[in-house]
């Protein structure tokens, strides 16, 4: 058995930033045009008007102040309100692979590892741009890695459960060096025309490099234990897929984009996550007070504050439970990895932390790590 360790992380941040004020201006212009175009149906009670949004509403509901996206102009066009991404030929790198490659190279650089030593690449993400060939295999080829690669999707828990998958393989000896890459182009699956969710998501790509701890060349994080759980729920759902055409459902339909019943998600996911973390810590014989940091899924500040309070038994200090969603918004599986990558300062060898993500499925994954080196 070998001790797995996280030796490098990488974050690709898109070049375009949309703050709440710009997003609200575009959405409200869209809502006004929609309401004017359907004024008779709205007056007759046959259709609901679209309510206006505001920057204050977004901040209060989520804690989000801005988000990064790959293409802003289509999103901010009141007559369109979704990205305008150019098509690419089959012999050109896909967009997911391109941004995943950037994050992967950053992780390799941090770990001082060359790509040819990587023998496993997982593309662990919520939103894959095609069924096959696997984006992970494309990243593997572009990177010049060896071994094998495959895609996996457990929604917002993809990265943490991907880390568990890679760590288990390293522990068992089937691989020596693994990359878990999470390119999330969430702007393409978000319904920007829905007031209740138009602000939630942003684009990003993250990568986590894992090796046998004995191979680490600098400061690293020993993966002490991992835990994953799923429970079926329809409260976060997207019905788009390759069977859509066969069902004659190619029209613009709301359920073909991200949908959630926010109140039920809040009520049902939070107890699930708190119980999951408590169980993980008991299994690992770690007291909550022994945790120096909680790197949580970055979906909603209120949710994270609740989880931190329940896990630690008190209000966590900002540095104990870092939030990055004010800048990045919800980036699905990548959020907890961004937090981990950007908020590790001040921890000493032996300090413990927990990376945890949760979301559609329902799913939850947690990774207990210890600072080393």
Buried (B, 14 or more C-beta within 10 A) or exposed (E): EBBBBBBBBBBBBBEBBBBBEBBBBBBBBBBBEBBEEBEEEBEEEEBEBBEEBBBEBBBEBBBBBBBBBBBBEBBBBBEBBBBEBEEEEEEEBBBBBBBBBBBBBBBBEBBEBEBEBBBBBBBBBBBBBEEEEBBBBBBBBBBEBBBBBBBBBBBBBBBBBBBBBBBBBBBEEEBBBBBBBBBBBBBBBBBBBBBBBBBBBBBBBBBBBBBBBEBBEEEBBBBBBBBBBBEEBEBBEBBBEEEBEEEEBEEEEEEBBBBBBBEEBBEBBBEBBBEBBEEBBEEBEBEBEEBBBBBBBBBBBBBBBBBBBBBBEEEBEEEBBBBBBBBBBBBBBBBBBBBBBBBBEEBEEEBBBBBBBBBBBBBBBBBBBBBBE
